[in-house]
Amino acid sequence: MIIGSNLLFFKNLPSTNTHTATLLKKNRLQEGSIIYTNYQSAGRGYYNNIWESEDGKNLLISIILFPSFLNPEDQFQISMAISLGICDFLIRYIPDCSIKWPNDIYVNNDKIAGILIESSVSGSKIDSTIAGIGLNINQEKFLSNAPNPVSLSMLTGKSYDLLSCLNQLSTDLDKRYKQLIAGNSGQIKQEYVLKLFRLNKWCQFRDSKEIFTGKILNTGEFGRIIIEKSGGEINEYSFKEIEFIL
Ligand code: BTN
């Protein structure tokens, strides 16, 4: 086992990703170590968003990886593997989930998990990657203005033991990471695309110019998303160049 081989618990932290980066500056911790906490006072998401999570209710974890087998331009493979690992965990409890590109985990139209991947690159190699995951398990009410949070408990009416969930999730993530190490990134990409939220469905997007109707066809180089506009034009977008209208 790589992911989950070493678990480091902290009662509370500003952010597991920030703390992991600090730890990594001091020591090269074992690959697959998981830093986790009950509460983050400054949990971070993309676009400087905050990540809301009630004390002791959800999984808040950061995983240390040293994916030296990847070139920096291929690091989206980590995002895909982590997203699929979370889906593998969830489908034990609920009928289906999807991945809202690039890496939000959705159940129907609601967000159950967010992923924040931060890599440090030295020269032409990835030195280390911190894969942060916030997975909503037992929280029943969300207070921030995040549009559509949901938890496993809200979906099933049950509550879950967090440590068992962490162990199961680590096993699922470990399998996906090992698929990457074994060179099966093609398989990962294929499964990732099939799980994309609104794949092949006409829906509304916003790019820098307009709101338009389009459908997701695939992902391209560097994890960019390929969308066909209703007029037939096909474009590739990077993260931040396109937004779903929910
Ligand atoms: C997003 O959806 O914008 C990403 C959210 C990522 C949240 C997790 S919680 C654990 C880890 N530590 C952080 O500060 N953020 C990530």
Boltz pocket constraint, residues with backbone or C-beta under 6 A from the ligand:
constraints:
  - pocket:
      binder: B
      contacts: [[A, 14], [A, 15], [A, 16], [A, 17], [A, 18], [A, 40], [A, 42], [A, 43], [A, 44], [A, 45], [A, 46], [A, 47], [A, 49], [A, 51], [A, 59], [A, 60], [A, 61], [A, 62], [A, 103], [A, 104], [A, 113], [A, 114], [A, 115], [A, 116], [A, 132], [A, 133], [A, 134], [A, 135]]
      max_distance: 6.0
